[in-house]
Amino acid sequence: MYSTETDLLKVIDRLSAQSKVIRRATALAAGVPSSALTKLTREGKLRRVGRGLYQLADAEGYEHPDLVEVALQSPKADIPV
Protein backbone atom coordinates (compact mmCIF):
# COMPACT_ATOMS: atom_id res chain seq x y z
CA MET A 1 0.00 0.00 0.00
CA TYR A 2 1.08 3.54 -0.65
CA SER A 3 0.64 6.16 2.01
CA THR A 4 0.00 9.25 -0.09
CA GLU A 5 -1.66 10.16 -3.34
CA THR A 6 1.72 11.38 -4.57
CA ASP A 7 3.16 7.88 -4.06
CA LEU A 8 0.22 6.38 -5.96
CA LEU A 9 0.68 8.81 -8.83
CA LYS A 10 4.37 7.92 -9.04
CA VAL A 11 3.43 4.25 -9.41
CA ILE A 12 0.78 5.12 -12.01
CA ASP A 13 3.34 7.22 -13.91
CA ARG A 14 5.80 4.32 -13.86
CA LEU A 15 3.15 1.93 -15.14
CA SER A 16 2.04 4.35 -17.86
CA ALA A 17 5.65 4.69 -19.02
CA GLN A 18 5.51 0.97 -19.87
CA SER A 19 2.16 1.24 -21.66
CA LYS A 20 -0.22 4.13 -22.39
CA VAL A 21 -3.09 2.06 -21.05
CA ILE A 22 -2.86 0.66 -17.53
CA ARG A 23 -4.67 -2.57 -16.78
CA ARG A 24 -6.45 -2.73 -13.45
CA ALA A 25 -4.80 -6.08 -12.69
CA THR A 26 -1.36 -4.58 -13.32
CA ALA A 27 -2.09 -1.64 -11.02
CA LEU A 28 -3.38 -3.97 -8.30
CA ALA A 29 -0.26 -6.14 -8.62
CA ALA A 30 1.86 -3.00 -8.18
CA GLY A 31 0.06 -2.27 -4.92
CA VAL A 32 -2.44 0.32 -6.12
CA PRO A 33 -5.79 -0.39 -4.43
CA SER A 34 -8.94 -0.48 -6.52
CA SER A 35 -10.39 2.34 -4.44
CA ALA A 36 -7.43 4.54 -5.43
CA LEU A 37 -8.12 3.92 -9.13
CA THR A 38 -11.72 4.97 -8.57
CA LYS A 39 -10.68 8.04 -6.58
CA LEU A 40 -8.08 9.15 -9.14
CA THR A 41 -10.65 8.68 -11.91
CA ARG A 42 -13.25 10.77 -10.07
CA GLU A 43 -10.65 13.49 -9.48
CA GLY A 44 -9.84 13.59 -13.19
CA LYS A 45 -6.25 12.33 -12.85
CA LEU A 46 -7.05 9.05 -14.61
CA ARG A 47 -9.45 8.35 -17.44
CA ARG A 48 -11.27 5.02 -17.69
CA VAL A 49 -10.93 3.94 -21.31
CA GLY A 50 -12.51 0.51 -21.02
CA ARG A 51 -13.48 -2.15 -18.53
CA GLY A 52 -10.47 -2.46 -16.24
CA LEU A 53 -8.40 -0.11 -18.42
CA TYR A 54 -7.13 3.30 -17.36
CA GLN A 55 -5.03 6.05 -18.88
CA LEU A 56 -3.49 9.19 -17.43
CA ALA A 57 -5.93 12.03 -18.02
CA ASP A 58 -3.34 14.11 -19.87
CA ALA A 59 -2.04 11.22 -21.98
CA GLU A 60 -2.55 11.21 -25.72
CA GLY A 61 -5.23 8.75 -26.82
CA TYR A 62 -5.17 6.15 -29.55
CA GLU A 63 -6.64 6.59 -33.01
CA HIS A 64 -8.70 3.38 -32.58
CA PRO A 65 -9.31 2.96 -28.84
CA ASP A 66 -11.82 0.15 -29.44
CA LEU A 67 -9.12 -2.01 -31.03
CA VAL A 68 -6.74 -1.28 -28.15
CA GLU A 69 -9.41 -2.31 -25.66
CA VAL A 70 -10.09 -5.58 -27.50
CA ALA A 71 -6.38 -6.34 -27.77
CA LEU A 72 -5.79 -5.76 -24.06
CA GLN A 73 -8.93 -7.56 -22.88
CA SER A 74 -8.48 -10.54 -25.20
CA PRO A 75 -4.79 -10.88 -26.11
CA LYS A 76 -5.42 -14.05 -28.14
CA ALA A 77 -8.22 -12.50 -30.21
CA ASP A 78 -7.85 -12.19 -33.98
CA ILE A 79 -8.48 -8.64 -35.15
CA PRO A 80 -9.07 -8.50 -38.91
CA VAL A 81 -7.67 -5.43 -40.61
TORPA-4810 file (N, C-alpha, C, O; in nm, 3 decimals):
<nodes>
NODE_1_0.083_-0.119_0.000_0.000_0.000_0.000_0.087_0.125_0.000_0.198_0.125_0.053_M
NODE_2_0.035_0.228_-0.060_0.108_0.354_-0.065_0.039_0.453_0.027_-0.084_0.459_0.033_Y
NODE_3_0.119_0.531_0.097_0.064_0.616_0.201_0.003_0.746_0.149_-0.089_0.799_0.211_S
NODE_4_0.052_0.797_0.039_0.000_0.925_-0.009_-0.043_0.915_-0.155_-0.004_0.824_-0.227_T
NODE_5_-0.123_1.011_-0.194_-0.166_1.016_-0.334_-0.047_1.039_-0.426_-0.045_0.989_-0.539_E
NODE_6_0.051_1.114_-0.379_0.172_1.138_-0.457_0.244_1.007_-0.486_0.290_0.985_-0.598_T
NODE_7_0.253_0.919_-0.386_0.316_0.788_-0.406_0.238_0.707_-0.509_0.297_0.642_-0.595_D
NODE_8_0.105_0.711_-0.500_0.022_0.638_-0.596_0.043_0.690_-0.737_0.056_0.613_-0.832_L
NODE_9_0.048_0.823_-0.750_0.068_0.881_-0.883_0.204_0.846_-0.941_0.218_0.831_-1.063_L
NODE_10_0.305_0.834_-0.856_0.437_0.792_-0.904_0.431_0.650_-0.961_0.490_0.621_-1.065_K
NODE_11_0.358_0.563_-0.893_0.343_0.425_-0.941_0.265_0.425_-1.072_0.302_0.355_-1.166_V
NODE_12_0.157_0.502_-1.079_0.078_0.512_-1.201_0.163_0.566_-1.315_0.155_0.516_-1.427_I
NODE_13_0.245_0.668_-1.288_0.334_0.722_-1.391_0.431_0.616_-1.441_0.456_0.606_-1.561_D
NODE_14_0.485_0.538_-1.348_0.580_0.432_-1.386_0.511_0.328_-1.473_0.567_0.282_-1.573_R
NODE_15_0.390_0.291_-1.435_0.315_0.193_-1.514_0.279_0.249_-1.652_0.285_0.177_-1.751_L
NODE_16_0.243_0.376_-1.657_0.204_0.435_-1.786_0.325_0.457_-1.876_0.309_0.472_-1.997_S
NODE_17_0.445_0.459_-1.819_0.565_0.469_-1.902_0.587_0.338_-1.978_0.646_0.337_-2.086_A
NODE_18_0.538_0.227_-1.921_0.551_0.097_-1.987_0.444_0.078_-2.094_0.468_0.012_-2.195_Q
NODE_19_0.327_0.136_-2.072_0.216_0.124_-2.166_0.123_0.242_-2.144_0.098_0.282_-2.030_S
NODE_20_0.071_0.299_-2.253_-0.022_0.413_-2.239_-0.145_0.376_-2.159_-0.200_0.459_-2.085_K
NODE_21_-0.189_0.252_-2.174_-0.309_0.206_-2.105_-0.266_0.114_-1.991_-0.188_0.021_-2.009_V
NODE_22_-0.320_0.143_-1.873_-0.286_0.066_-1.753_-0.400_-0.031_-1.725_-0.516_0.009_-1.714_I
NODE_23_-0.366_-0.157_-1.713_-0.467_-0.257_-1.678_-0.488_-0.255_-1.528_-0.393_-0.239_-1.451_R
NODE_24_-0.611_-0.272_-1.487_-0.645_-0.273_-1.345_-0.564_-0.381_-1.272_-0.511_-0.357_-1.163_R
NODE_25_-0.554_-0.497_-1.332_-0.480_-0.608_-1.269_-0.333_-0.571_-1.249_-0.273_-0.608_-1.148_A
NODE_26_-0.276_-0.500_-1.344_-0.136_-0.458_-1.332_-0.120_-0.357_-1.219_-0.024_-0.364_-1.142_T
NODE_27_-0.214_-0.264_-1.210_-0.209_-0.164_-1.102_-0.225_-0.232_-0.966_-0.154_-0.199_-0.872_A
NODE_28_-0.318_-0.325_-0.957_-0.338_-0.397_-0.830_-0.212_-0.474_-0.791_-0.174_-0.477_-0.675_L
NODE_29_-0.149_-0.538_-0.890_-0.026_-0.614_-0.862_0.086_-0.523_-0.816_0.176_-0.566_-0.743_A
NODE_30_0.083_-0.396_-0.859_0.186_-0.300_-0.818_0.153_-0.236_-0.683_0.228_-0.152_-0.634_A
NODE_31_0.041_-0.278_-0.624_0.006_-0.227_-0.492_-0.091_-0.110_-0.490_-0.115_-0.051_-0.385_G
NODE_32_-0.146_-0.077_-0.605_-0.244_0.032_-0.612_-0.381_-0.027_-0.582_-0.428_-0.113_-0.656_V
NODE_33_-0.447_0.017_-0.475_-0.579_-0.039_-0.443_-0.685_0.006_-0.544_-0.675_0.113_-0.604_P
NODE_34_-0.784_-0.078_-0.561_-0.894_-0.048_-0.652_-0.961_0.083_-0.616_-1.000_0.160_-0.705_S
NODE_35_-0.975_0.110_-0.489_-1.039_0.234_-0.444_-0.959_0.356_-0.489_-1.016_0.462_-0.515_S
NODE_36_-0.827_0.342_-0.498_-0.743_0.454_-0.543_-0.765_0.480_-0.693_-0.765_0.595_-0.736_A
NODE_37_-0.783_0.374_-0.771_-0.812_0.392_-0.913_-0.943_0.467_-0.930_-0.954_0.557_-1.013_L
NODE_38_-1.043_0.430_-0.851_-1.172_0.497_-0.857_-1.158_0.644_-0.817_-1.212_0.733_-0.883_T
NODE_39_-1.087_0.667_-0.708_-1.068_0.804_-0.658_-0.994_0.891_-0.760_-1.034_1.004_-0.786_K
NODE_40_-0.886_0.839_-0.816_-0.808_0.915_-0.914_-0.889_0.941_-1.041_-0.872_1.044_-1.106_L
NODE_41_-0.978_0.848_-1.075_-1.065_0.868_-1.191_-1.167_0.978_-1.162_-1.190_1.065_-1.246_T
NODE_42_-1.227_0.974_-1.045_-1.325_1.077_-1.007_-1.261_1.216_-1.000_-1.325_1.316_-1.032_R
NODE_43_-1.135_1.221_-0.959_-1.065_1.349_-0.948_-1.014_1.399_-1.083_-0.964_1.511_-1.092_E
NODE_44_-1.026_1.317_-1.186_-0.984_1.359_-1.319_-0.836_1.337_-1.347_-0.784_1.391_-1.445_G
NODE_45_-0.768_1.260_-1.264_-0.625_1.233_-1.285_-0.605_1.110_-1.374_-0.503_1.096_-1.441_K
NODE_46_-0.704_1.021_-1.372_-0.705_0.905_-1.461_-0.833_0.911_-1.543_-0.932_0.972_-1.503_L
NODE_47_-0.828_0.846_-1.658_-0.945_0.835_-1.744_-0.970_0.686_-1.767_-0.879_0.612_-1.805_R
NODE_48_-1.092_0.642_-1.744_-1.127_0.502_-1.769_-1.156_0.490_-1.918_-1.247_0.554_-1.970_R
NODE_49_-1.078_0.407_-1.986_-1.093_0.394_-2.131_-1.157_0.262_-2.172_-1.179_0.238_-2.291_V
NODE_50_-1.187_0.179_-2.076_-1.251_0.051_-2.102_-1.265_-0.023_-1.970_-1.218_0.024_-1.866_G
NODE_51_-1.329_-0.136_-1.975_-1.348_-0.215_-1.853_-1.212_-0.261_-1.802_-1.143_-0.340_-1.866_R
NODE_52_-1.174_-0.209_-1.684_-1.047_-0.246_-1.624_-0.927_-0.182_-1.690_-0.814_-0.226_-1.668_G
NODE_53_-0.949_-0.078_-1.771_-0.840_-0.011_-1.842_-0.841_0.137_-1.809_-0.946_0.202_-1.814_L
NODE_54_-0.725_0.190_-1.775_-0.713_0.330_-1.736_-0.598_0.395_-1.811_-0.505_0.329_-1.857_Y
NODE_55_-0.607_0.527_-1.822_-0.503_0.605_-1.888_-0.489_0.736_-1.811_-0.587_0.788_-1.758_Q
NODE_56_-0.367_0.788_-1.805_-0.349_0.919_-1.743_-0.437_1.019_-1.816_-0.447_1.015_-1.939_L
NODE_57_-0.499_1.108_-1.743_-0.593_1.203_-1.802_-0.528_1.291_-1.909_-0.593_1.329_-2.006_A
NODE_58_-0.400_1.323_-1.891_-0.334_1.411_-1.987_-0.258_1.335_-2.096_-0.187_1.395_-2.176_D
NODE_59_-0.274_1.203_-2.097_-0.204_1.122_-2.198_-0.277_1.131_-2.332_-0.399_1.146_-2.338_A
NODE_60_-0.199_1.120_-2.436_-0.255_1.121_-2.572_-0.327_0.988_-2.595_-0.277_0.882_-2.559_E
NODE_61_-0.445_0.995_-2.656_-0.523_0.875_-2.682_-0.477_0.803_-2.807_-0.384_0.845_-2.876_G
NODE_62_-0.544_0.694_-2.836_-0.517_0.615_-2.955_-0.615_0.653_-3.065_-0.724_0.703_-3.037_Y
NODE_63_-0.575_0.630_-3.189_-0.664_0.659_-3.301_-0.785_0.565_-3.302_-0.895_0.606_-3.337_E
NODE_64_-0.763_0.439_-3.262_-0.870_0.338_-3.258_-0.875_0.276_-3.119_-0.828_0.164_-3.100_H
NODE_65_-0.932_0.348_-3.022_-0.931_0.296_-2.884_-1.008_0.165_-2.868_-0.977_0.086_-2.779_P
NODE_66_-1.107_0.140_-2.954_-1.182_0.015_-2.944_-1.092_-0.105_-2.972_-1.102_-0.208_-2.905_D
NODE_67_-1.004_-0.091_-3.071_-0.912_-0.201_-3.103_-0.812_-0.223_-2.990_-0.776_-0.337_-2.961_L
NODE_68_-0.767_-0.116_-2.928_-0.674_-0.128_-2.815_-0.743_-0.201_-2.701_-0.684_-0.290_-2.638_V
NODE_69_-0.867_-0.165_-2.673_-0.941_-0.231_-2.566_-0.956_-0.380_-2.593_-0.934_-0.462_-2.504_E
NODE_70_-0.994_-0.416_-2.714_-1.009_-0.558_-2.750_-0.876_-0.631_-2.735_-0.871_-0.741_-2.681_V
NODE_71_-0.770_-0.570_-2.783_-0.638_-0.634_-2.777_-0.592_-0.656_-2.634_-0.532_-0.759_-2.603_A
NODE_72_-0.621_-0.561_-2.546_-0.579_-0.576_-2.406_-0.671_-0.670_-2.328_-0.625_-0.742_-2.240_L
NODE_73_-0.799_-0.669_-2.359_-0.893_-0.756_-2.288_-0.883_-0.900_-2.335_-0.902_-0.993_-2.257_Q
NODE_74_-0.854_-0.919_-2.462_-0.848_-1.054_-2.520_-0.721_-1.066_-2.604_-0.727_-1.058_-2.727_S
NODE_75_-0.606_-1.086_-2.539_-0.479_-1.088_-2.611_-0.469_-1.194_-2.720_-0.387_-1.180_-2.812_P
NODE_76_-0.549_-1.299_-2.713_-0.542_-1.405_-2.814_-0.644_-1.385_-2.926_-0.654_-1.467_-3.017_K
NODE_77_-0.719_-1.274_-2.920_-0.822_-1.250_-3.021_-0.759_-1.215_-3.154_-0.653_-1.153_-3.160_A
NODE_78_-0.826_-1.257_-3.262_-0.785_-1.219_-3.398_-0.860_-1.093_-3.434_-0.983_-1.088_-3.426_D
NODE_79_-0.786_-0.990_-3.475_-0.848_-0.864_-3.515_-0.823_-0.848_-3.664_-0.711_-0.819_-3.705_I
NODE_80_-0.927_-0.865_-3.746_-0.907_-0.850_-3.891_-0.885_-0.704_-3.926_-0.951_-0.615_-3.872_P
NODE_81_-0.794_-0.681_-4.016_-0.767_-0.543_-4.061_-0.794_-0.528_-4.208_-0.777_-0.419_-4.263_V
</nodes>
